[in-house]
Amino acid sequence: MTTEMSRRPALPSTMQDVPLLVRRLLENGMNLHGRSEVITATANNGTRTATYAQVGRNAARLAHALAGLGVQPGDRVATFMWNNQEHLEAYLAVPAMGAVIHPLNIRLFPEQLTYIANHAEDTVVIVDDSLLPVFAELLPDMRTVRHVVINGEAKSSVLPDGPAAVHDYGRLLEKRSETYGWPDLDENQAAGMCYTSGTTGNPKGVVYSHRSLYLHSLGISLPDLMGISSRDRLLAIVPQFHAQAWGLPYAAFLTGASLAMPDRFLAPAPLAEFIAASRPNKGAGVPTVWQGLANHVAQHPEADISSLQEAVVGGSSCPPSLMRTYEDELGIQLLHAWGMTEVSPLGALARIPEGAEGEDAWRYRLTQGRFPAPVEARLIGHDGTVLPWDGRSVGELEVRGPWITGSYYLDDDPEKFHDGWLRTGDVGTIAADGFLTLTDRVKDVIKSGGEWISSVELENHLMAHPGVAEACVVSVPDDKWGERPLAAVVLRPGSTASYGELRGFLAGKVAAWQLPERWALVEEVPKTSVGKFDKKTVRKQYADGELEVDVIT
């Protein structure tokens, strides 16, 4: 039987070979959902609105303009922009014409930004006028940039003289054709790229293919992930320069969901005003943004964010106390998610499974979520063995799948890749039903006396104290135990909580030997360019004696 079957010729597929391209997302949103809207925040709590049909026509004009500037297939077109309509147009036009969209993270240090632009060999940069003073300092060191396109008031005099020609976005698009002969491309061709934040060493480039972006858009729109449809209006707080705004722009054009883009108005007060004006029902952003918005609403009950029903929170672990505040006081469900630039970025999302209620439901809510089918995951122990999914075995998370990078652009980093899997650097457990619980980053785990202490767990418990606004726990050297936890705490206005009170608050929630002895009061926890606690800086502040540390036992 086996011999006869092996002799049979393979059955050929009869499916059409249609490539998965960003162009098809553009055409879908423009033609099938032309009345869906992108709403952009403007000064003085105003808004401006364009339909997807208009955005599509502008994308064609932009493609003609870029081709007129000499942009060829494969060329990198960078953006130095906030989340707004024109940034969305670039997101669609650049990859659809065969070039590569490269959002620059405006929050990185200048030397990192110029390194990234030169490493990617960006040829054109589209810049928001509000960012021109910052960009002007960078441009002289961007060796490959030939053209700068200014979105807004073209204050070209701000830019230094040099080889790059300067253009006005609006005038560049004037009198251009509203249609473009979008090419048929290889779906594995590069469509976009983002760089890691470079917390250790130089930032590294991740190149996304048309296929990976299309599949990621389909994936995050599934009901058990973000559940996006044409009935939704998405608040894209997470920046477009941070892992493609978690895929929201492309998922919106795939599904027809409208987009609410806050531009540069991300402080709690103008953000609340924008929510009231644009009426989104779903959103996405990092914990620090949602914390600031919750504090603002608590102080200003007249603020109307009632249109929001749920919001995805990722980038770092969300304190359970913040999730309960949104649920109990604001009627908004925060959904924990996990991902990273290398994963396009969404890798898991925590929706409550069928049948879970009460505290059992909260147990699921507080995980990082369950993996979608395209994301394969495994845990690797410290001895290199693959660990079971039993909810107890702790190891480093490794993943692979069709929207997960297999290498960095021009940089060999074998330590990051293991036998075809991406090493995430995250440490945690996976339950039998596929729910991921992260306990720390490999580099942030506190190794005390041969045992591990989770800095994230200590932070979450501390931020549940009513007097604590933020808490960052890091490892510091200890002569006896090797490492011990240091808790850097930001108190809420008017709070008089003492270190002894906070240590007592932790007692019973974690093992006694895990309680921090070292405490420091800080005005603000340092943040990375994407809003995460910058633990490297806190450790350096401690090492340099910049923190006033008390020892409490």
C-alpha angles and dihedrals in degrees: 000000000000091000093051092049092049090056094056114103117246112267107246119229118246094199120122115253100232114160121231103240139169085233089068091052089052093049092045094053094042098046105030099031101028093141094056112108144225110208117197126196117237136187121296093027092296130140139207125204137206129177123236088248089059092045090052092051091048090049089057090049090049092050090053090048094050092047087052088055089055100260109162132192109289095021115134116240110192129203128208097188150120123241105288144125096276092050088054090051090054091047089059104034101046100055093034090059091050100260126112124255112220117184111201116219102240092198097063123102115272094249090052092050095050090045090054095047092050094043091052091042093227111198101185130029123196109205133190110233091234088063097048096103090055094043093048089066091053103043099078090061096047098098101185102042111114101168136034118197116197119210109207129005104010100229092172091161088074090065120082120246113264146120095295115098115224124222138180113239096218096046091043090059096044117116091004118137117268090220130062132190095239107204126235104246138185106268089223091058117113113269104166144359138203131183128225116247092254099231087160117031125333120339113266127222124238115196117206121205126217087249094052093048092048094048092045089052090052092045100051091046092062116113094246091052121040093328094216122183141156088271092067135087111204124212104212102200093148104089123253086231090060109078094318093303086295089295096295098130093055094040089052093056090044094053104024094243112154120241131226110201117192096196109197095335098101101131111112097254099051090038090056090049090050092051089051091051100041099036101212118183097199133036145173132211147124122284095256091061093050091045091053092047092050091051091050093051090048090055094040109040090177090069108111115215092141094123091071113095102168139000133194115231122196144132090089137009115295115227110245089227090062092050091052092047091056093045100043102033105027103028091233123129115222112207117207114225136179128208146119140212090265091056096055072254119275116086105154141001131196112232116158111257121233113283098020113126140168116352090353088061090049090052088062093042091058094055122087088248143247124307119248116234096263092057113077115194139189138171121232120203124220089263093054097256123136108248127217125255095245102127090246109064110092121209146132115291117238124184140183135180147121095292096042121097120246096197144358123261109268091337125103111212108165092170089067095054127057123187094324094320129108114239104221099192089229121125124208150098135281121213123222090259092055101259113146122217115188119204100180149320116280089241093048102046110117109230104201120174092336094309130101124241119196111229090193093057092051091048093051093050092048093049089054088068108101092228097053123088098176136000128189120188121196137171119255129183118272125188095216105034102026093235135019133181123264116198116209108193136193112201123212117250109282094014117136097183111152127216089249090053092049092047089050089049089058093048110106092018094076133017113284092242090059095059112116118245095188119070134176131184113219133179092225137358110241112250134208122234090273097047101263123135107271098224093171089063093046091052090049091049089054093047091049092050093244094130123077099227127192122195114221123181 
